[in-house]
Amino acid sequence: MKQPFILVLVLAVAAVASVTGQTIDLSRYRLVDLSHSYGPATLYWPTATTKFVLTRDADGPTPGGWFYASNTLSTPEHGGTHLDAPRHFSEKGRTTEQVPLEQLVARAVVIDVTKEEVAKVPQEQRDGWVLQEKIEYAPAITMPDGNGVKVEVRMMLLRPPDGKTLTPILPLVRLSRGKMLGVDFNKNLTWVGGTVGIFTA
């Protein structure tokens, strides 16, 4: 259970590894494929002028008598599962092949943990894990389409070690229609959420 996780953006990792010649010992990791299939329903950055296009060039017998199948694939780079290299927003930023694979590796967070999964964690390893109870957010606001909106209001307060008064320094107000605030991928929704917090003078 305590083995490292590698979250794989398949296309990005494959591209980086092939260009830089880096190798990964996959036997050390549990691989989680986060990629989504490409097709006509793939989401793209709003400024994209084209979409996913798959053209069938050949699929059948050739004049020479043998079978041949071949397609042409065309897609904007900012769509579906992909890696946004720093160069995307910075003139001097690194391009994809310059991003070390180590920076694409992180530990995973499991949502909807079951009692059976918790029981599998050895007792001597449990101090290295964090188990957080998920709050059931009430759908306090109703959208025109009838679906509820989850609302979360938090206040961060600080107090000096020798102080007695708590001072609010950071408001956090979040609205979401996903399974978990700020985490779930809200697809096929007309509005997915927003964040704003304002102190009165």
C-alpha positions as CSV (number, residue, x, y, z in Angstrom):
1,M,0.0,0.0,0.0
2,K,2.9,2.4,0.6
3,Q,4.4,1.9,-2.8
4,P,4.8,5.1,-4.8
5,F,2.1,6.0,-7.3
6,I,2.9,7.4,-10.7
7,L,0.1,9.3,-12.4
8,V,0.5,8.9,-16.1
9,L,-0.5,11.3,-18.8
10,V,0.3,8.6,-21.3
11,L,0.9,10.8,-24.4
12,A,3.0,13.3,-22.5
13,V,5.2,10.8,-20.7
14,A,5.7,8.7,-23.8
15,A,6.8,11.8,-25.7
16,V,9.2,13.0,-23.1
17,A,10.8,9.6,-22.6
18,S,11.3,9.0,-26.3
19,V,12.9,12.4,-26.8
20,T,15.2,12.5,-23.8
21,G,16.0,8.8,-23.7
22,Q,15.0,8.5,-20.0
23,T,13.9,5.1,-18.8
24,I,11.4,4.2,-16.0
25,D,11.4,1.0,-14.0
26,L,7.6,0.4,-14.3
27,S,7.8,-2.6,-11.9
28,R,8.3,-0.2,-9.0
29,Y,5.0,1.6,-9.5
30,R,1.3,1.1,-9.7
31,L,0.3,2.8,-12.9
32,V,-2.9,4.8,-13.0
33,D,-4.0,5.7,-16.6
34,L,-5.6,9.2,-16.4
35,S,-5.9,9.6,-20.2
36,H,-9.3,10.0,-21.9
37,S,-10.0,8.6,-25.3
38,Y,-9.8,11.0,-28.2
39,G,-12.8,11.4,-30.5
40,P,-15.5,13.8,-31.8
41,A,-16.5,14.6,-28.1
42,T,-13.0,15.5,-26.9
43,L,-12.9,18.9,-25.2
44,Y,-10.5,21.5,-26.5
45,W,-9.2,24.9,-25.4
46,P,-11.9,27.5,-26.6
47,T,-9.5,29.2,-29.0
48,A,-8.9,26.0,-31.0
49,T,-9.9,26.5,-34.6
50,T,-10.2,22.7,-35.3
51,K,-11.2,19.6,-33.5
52,F,-10.3,15.9,-33.5
53,V,-10.3,14.6,-37.1
54,L,-9.7,11.0,-38.1
55,T,-9.5,10.5,-41.8
56,R,-9.6,7.0,-43.2
57,D,-7.1,6.9,-46.1
58,A,-7.3,3.2,-47.0
59,D,-9.1,0.2,-45.7
60,G,-9.3,-2.7,-48.2
61,P,-7.5,-4.5,-51.0
62,T,-4.9,-2.6,-53.0
63,P,-4.4,-2.8,-56.8
64,G,-1.4,-5.1,-56.0
65,G,-3.8,-7.6,-54.4
66,W,-2.8,-7.2,-50.7
67,F,-4.9,-5.6,-47.9
68,Y,-3.9,-2.2,-46.5
69,A,-5.4,0.0,-43.8
70,S,-4.2,3.5,-42.9
71,N,-5.6,6.6,-41.2
72,T,-4.6,10.2,-40.8
73,L,-5.0,11.8,-37.3
74,S,-5.2,15.5,-36.7
75,T,-5.8,17.2,-33.4
76,P,-5.0,20.5,-31.7
77,E,-2.5,20.0,-28.9
78,H,-4.5,21.6,-26.1
79,G,-7.3,19.1,-25.9
80,G,-8.2,15.9,-24.0
81,T,-5.5,14.5,-21.8
82,H,-2.3,16.4,-22.4
83,L,0.6,18.2,-20.8
84,D,0.8,22.0,-20.9
85,A,4.5,22.8,-21.0
86,P,5.7,26.0,-19.3
87,R,6.4,27.3,-22.8
88,H,2.7,27.5,-23.3
89,F,2.5,30.6,-21.1
90,S,6.1,31.8,-21.0
91,E,8.4,32.9,-23.8
92,K,11.4,31.5,-21.9
93,G,9.5,28.5,-20.5
94,R,10.6,24.8,-21.0
95,T,9.1,22.8,-23.8
96,T,7.6,19.3,-23.2
97,E,10.8,17.4,-23.8
98,Q,12.6,19.6,-21.3
99,V,10.3,18.7,-18.4
100,P,11.9,16.0,-16.2
101,L,9.7,12.9,-15.8
102,E,10.1,13.2,-12.0
103,Q,8.0,16.3,-12.2
104,L,5.1,14.3,-13.6
105,V,5.1,11.9,-10.7
106,A,3.0,12.4,-7.6
107,R,1.2,10.4,-4.9
108,A,-2.4,9.7,-5.6
109,V,-5.5,10.7,-3.6
110,V,-8.2,8.0,-3.3
111,I,-11.8,9.3,-3.2
112,D,-14.7,7.2,-1.8
113,V,-12.4,5.0,0.3
114,T,-14.0,1.8,1.6
115,K,-13.6,0.0,4.9
116,E,-12.1,-2.9,3.0
117,E,-9.4,-0.7,1.5
118,V,-8.5,0.8,4.9
119,A,-8.3,-2.6,6.4
120,K,-5.6,-3.6,3.9
121,V,-3.2,-1.0,5.2
122,P,-0.8,-2.7,7.6
123,Q,-1.0,-1.4,11.2
124,E,2.7,-0.5,11.3
125,Q,2.2,1.7,8.2
126,R,-0.9,3.6,9.2
127,D,1.0,6.5,10.7
128,G,2.1,7.4,7.1
129,W,-1.4,7.8,5.8
130,V,-4.1,10.5,6.1
131,L,-7.7,9.4,6.1
132,Q,-10.1,12.4,5.7
133,E,-13.8,12.1,6.1
134,K,-15.7,13.6,3.2
135,I,-18.3,16.2,4.0
136,E,-21.6,15.9,2.4
137,Y,-22.2,19.4,1.0
138,A,-25.9,20.5,1.0
139,P,-27.2,21.6,-2.5
140,A,-28.0,25.1,-1.1
141,I,-28.5,26.8,-4.5
142,T,-30.6,25.5,-7.3
143,M,-29.6,26.2,-10.9
144,P,-32.1,26.9,-13.7
145,D,-31.7,23.3,-14.9
146,G,-32.8,22.0,-11.5
147,N,-29.5,20.6,-10.3
148,G,-28.1,21.7,-6.9
149,V,-25.0,23.7,-6.3
150,K,-22.7,22.8,-3.4
151,V,-21.5,25.7,-1.3
152,E,-18.5,25.8,1.0
153,V,-17.5,28.8,3.2
154,R,-14.3,28.7,5.2
155,M,-12.4,31.2,7.2
156,M,-8.7,31.0,8.1
157,L,-7.9,32.7,11.4
158,L,-4.4,33.2,12.9
159,R,-3.3,34.0,16.4
160,P,0.3,34.7,17.7
161,P,1.6,32.1,20.2
162,D,1.1,34.5,23.1
163,G,-2.1,36.1,21.7
164,K,-5.7,35.6,22.8
165,T,-7.5,37.0,19.8
166,L,-8.0,35.2,16.5
167,T,-7.7,37.4,13.4
168,P,-9.4,36.4,10.1
169,I,-6.9,36.6,7.3
170,L,-8.3,34.5,4.4
171,P,-11.9,33.9,3.3
172,L,-12.6,30.9,1.1
173,V,-16.0,30.6,-0.7
174,R,-16.4,27.9,-3.2
175,L,-19.3,26.8,-5.3
176,S,-19.2,23.6,-7.3
177,R,-21.4,21.1,-9.1
178,G,-18.8,18.3,-9.0
179,K,-18.6,15.3,-6.7
180,M,-15.9,16.9,-4.7
181,L,-15.2,20.6,-4.5
182,G,-12.2,21.6,-6.7
183,V,-11.5,18.0,-7.7
184,D,-14.1,16.3,-9.8
185,F,-14.2,16.9,-13.6
186,N,-17.4,18.8,-14.3
187,K,-18.2,17.8,-17.8
188,N,-21.5,18.4,-19.7
189,L,-22.5,21.1,-17.3
190,T,-23.5,24.7,-18.2
191,W,-21.9,26.1,-15.1
192,V,-19.3,24.4,-12.9
193,G,-18.5,26.8,-10.0
194,G,-16.6,29.8,-8.8
195,T,-14.6,31.2,-5.9
196,V,-14.8,34.6,-4.3
197,G,-14.3,35.9,-0.8
198,I,-14.6,39.6,0.2
199,F,-14.1,41.3,3.6
200,T,-16.2,44.3,4.3
201,A,-14.4,47.5,5.2
